[in-house]
Amino acid sequence: MIETVTGAVLAGGRSSRFGSNKAVAAWGEGTLTGTAVSCLSGIFPSVLVVGKDASVVEGLKSSVRFVSDESKISHPLVGILAALREAETDRVFVTACDMPLLSPFLIRTLCEAASGYPAVTAVWNDKPQPLCAIYSQECAGVIQLLLKENRPVRHLFDIVRTRFLTSEEIGAADPSGCSFMDIDTPADYNLVLKRAHA
């Protein structure tokens, strides 16, 4: 267990392109949110689920804590900030509920690279992956500023000192990049499901 980091699953998106609340969409023997929680629970002693509706954690492990993001805005930065405020650790690993193929090995690799940096993020296909990243409490003030200006998460990496985990470094943990496959639409769901059973 990595006790210096809290795990956080963001489950407060609008799911507008999915057609229903994807946070509770079926996956395996449970839900997409439950799959993410199971992954993080094997790595971190404390796992938060951040969202707008506590029903997303029904039936999940009793050790999982639901955190309301207390905002009408659907923005990943809202969830990240809520997780940082509720975490009892300096660092939080953040993922989304719609990334069911996330590699535990990759998460551990990110944690190992975090020392000395306010933020650590994976980079895949030349793009930072803000929902496969670690944020420290030092990022909270910058996140508040970005929210006021309605700027995307990736702008945080231009402001705070960030460790970028390259595709080469990720290769040993997840050479196929399946960790970064997210589900926005029913077509995405079928594609990721097919990959999961490949």
Wavefront OBJ file of the C-alpha trace (Angstrom):
o trace
v 0.000 0.000 0.000
v 1.151 3.527 -0.810
v 0.115 5.387 2.323
v 1.425 8.815 1.274
v -1.105 9.163 -1.562
v -4.910 9.140 -1.599
v -6.758 7.627 -4.540
v -9.602 9.612 -6.102
v -12.154 8.626 -8.731
v -14.000 11.453 -10.492
v -17.614 10.463 -11.121
v -19.396 13.784 -11.510
v -19.471 14.279 -15.265
v -22.662 14.989 -17.190
v -22.351 11.885 -19.448
v -24.155 13.900 -22.141
v -22.728 11.873 -25.030
v -23.222 8.541 -23.280
v -26.971 8.925 -22.908
v -27.144 7.884 -19.245
v -25.006 8.192 -16.126
v -21.894 6.284 -17.140
v -20.589 6.307 -13.573
v -23.091 3.526 -12.798
v -22.886 1.796 -16.189
v -22.388 -1.955 -15.919
v -18.834 -3.257 -16.143
v -17.849 -6.784 -15.231
v -19.739 -7.778 -12.118
v -20.230 -4.183 -11.035
v -20.082 -0.658 -12.432
v -17.478 1.543 -14.081
v -17.045 3.438 -10.800
v -16.738 0.206 -8.861
v -14.054 -1.022 -11.255
v -11.987 2.132 -10.712
v -12.443 1.898 -6.941
v -11.316 -1.744 -6.910
v -8.180 -0.824 -8.833
v -7.240 2.035 -6.486
v -8.178 0.128 -3.318
v -5.440 -2.360 -4.095
v -2.861 0.437 -4.075
v -4.025 3.155 -1.662
v -5.471 2.698 1.857
v -7.841 5.634 1.308
v -10.019 6.052 -1.792
v -12.445 8.896 -2.505
v -15.204 9.010 -5.089
v -15.945 12.598 -6.077
v -19.246 13.469 -7.724
v -22.640 15.097 -7.478
v -24.739 12.028 -6.637
v -23.842 9.724 -3.748
v -25.732 6.855 -5.382
v -22.634 6.144 -7.483
v -21.025 4.486 -4.448
v -23.980 2.290 -3.487
v -22.848 -1.292 -3.076
v -19.143 -0.393 -3.066
v -16.636 -1.084 -0.304
v -17.531 0.555 2.997
v -14.018 1.998 3.196
v -14.699 4.170 0.137
v -15.762 7.714 0.946
v -18.054 9.796 -1.256
v -17.133 13.469 -1.604
v -19.563 15.982 -3.075
v -17.850 18.434 -5.386
v -20.436 21.045 -4.291
v -20.537 22.760 -7.655
v -23.004 23.116 -10.490
v -20.049 23.140 -12.872
v -19.014 19.899 -14.542
v -15.263 20.388 -14.809
v -12.491 17.936 -13.848
v -10.731 20.684 -11.876
v -13.760 20.876 -9.562
v -13.355 17.199 -8.736
v -9.591 17.414 -8.347
v -9.913 20.357 -5.966
v -12.589 18.571 -3.907
v -10.342 15.509 -3.634
v -7.378 17.592 -2.474
v -9.520 19.318 0.160
v -10.793 16.013 1.563
v -7.573 14.020 1.362
v -5.560 13.435 4.515
v -2.384 13.134 2.455
v -0.367 15.750 0.604
v -0.813 13.959 -2.720
v -3.824 12.594 -4.572
v -3.821 10.240 -7.530
v -6.751 11.176 -9.765
v -8.503 9.099 -12.378
v -11.941 9.124 -14.010
v -14.673 6.562 -13.554
v -14.720 5.923 -17.312
v -11.181 4.515 -17.632
v -11.727 0.837 -16.699
v -8.479 -0.531 -18.138
v -6.196 1.540 -15.914
v -3.003 -0.345 -15.074
v -2.088 -0.633 -11.366
v 1.546 -0.899 -12.449
v 1.255 2.446 -14.227
v -0.233 4.059 -11.114
v 2.676 2.790 -9.036
v 5.126 4.098 -11.648
v 3.568 7.556 -11.383
v 3.801 7.440 -7.588
v 7.470 6.522 -7.760
v 8.112 9.530 -10.008
v 6.264 12.016 -7.780
v 9.006 12.919 -5.332
v 9.862 16.611 -5.485
v 7.132 17.599 -7.938
v 3.784 19.306 -7.248
v 2.252 17.373 -10.158
v 3.028 14.216 -12.098
v 1.178 13.173 -15.233
v 1.452 10.486 -17.843
v 1.985 11.570 -21.439
v 0.516 9.407 -24.178
v 0.506 10.191 -27.908
v 2.242 13.467 -27.018
v -0.662 14.566 -24.796
v -0.605 14.937 -20.993
v -3.225 12.757 -19.328
v -4.649 14.905 -16.495
v -6.949 12.108 -15.316
v -4.077 9.725 -14.861
v -2.024 12.035 -12.685
v -0.911 12.950 -9.185
v -1.563 16.367 -7.663
v -0.175 17.778 -4.430
v -1.818 20.278 -2.099
v 0.471 22.869 -3.655
v -1.733 22.725 -6.770
v -4.934 23.820 -4.979
v -4.427 27.569 -5.389
v -3.576 27.224 -9.082
v -6.661 25.057 -9.622
v -8.870 27.736 -8.064
v -7.372 30.319 -10.430
v -7.898 28.085 -13.464
v -11.515 27.478 -12.464
v -12.184 31.211 -12.205
v -10.844 31.623 -15.715
v -12.585 28.456 -16.984
v -9.337 27.043 -18.299
v -8.634 23.355 -19.015
v -6.768 21.082 -16.615
v -3.729 20.831 -18.863
v -2.916 24.512 -18.256
v -1.996 23.574 -14.691
v 1.029 21.727 -16.039
v 2.273 24.969 -17.595
v 2.146 26.736 -14.219
v 3.324 24.244 -11.593
v 6.515 22.219 -11.831
v 5.385 18.952 -13.357
v 7.052 15.607 -13.901
v 5.948 14.240 -17.272
v 6.069 10.466 -17.526
v 6.964 9.797 -21.159
v 5.596 7.111 -23.441
v 8.928 5.308 -23.153
v 8.669 5.245 -19.365
v 5.056 4.145 -19.562
v 5.989 1.331 -21.924
v 7.035 -1.072 -19.192
v 3.780 -0.539 -17.301
v 1.281 -0.316 -20.130
v 2.833 -0.657 -23.605
v -0.558 -0.707 -25.340
v -1.811 2.465 -23.658
v -5.089 0.809 -22.657
v -5.032 2.798 -19.415
v -5.876 5.935 -21.380
v -8.931 4.556 -23.164
v -11.934 6.445 -21.828
v -15.615 6.009 -22.473
v -17.575 9.015 -23.735
v -20.115 7.341 -26.010
v -21.833 3.937 -26.344
v -19.458 3.228 -29.246
v -16.504 3.904 -26.943
v -18.018 1.530 -24.384
v -18.198 -1.288 -26.916
v -14.673 -0.593 -28.152
v -13.152 -0.615 -24.655
v -15.179 -3.693 -23.724
v -13.827 -5.477 -26.780
v -10.271 -4.482 -25.798
v -10.865 -5.711 -22.243
v -11.756 -9.160 -23.589
v -9.038 -9.271 -26.231
l 1 2 3 4 5 6 7 8 9 10 11 12 13 14 15 16 17 18 19 20 21 22 23 24 25 26 27 28 29 30 31 32 33 34 35 36 37 38 39 40 41 42 43 44 45 46 47 48 49 50 51 52 53 54 55 56 57 58 59 60 61 62 63 64 65 66 67 68 69 70 71 72 73 74 75 76 77 78 79 80 81 82 83 84 85 86 87 88 89 90 91 92 93 94 95 96 97 98 99 100 101 102 103 104 105 106 107 108 109 110 111 112 113 114 115 116 117 118 119 120 121 122 123 124 125 126 127 128 129 130 131 132 133 134 135 136 137 138 139 140 141 142 143 144 145 146 147 148 149 150 151 152 153 154 155 156 157 158 159 160 161 162 163 164 165 166 167 168 169 170 171 172 173 174 175 176 177 178 179 180 181 182 183 184 185 186 187 188 189 190 191 192 193 194 195 196 197 198
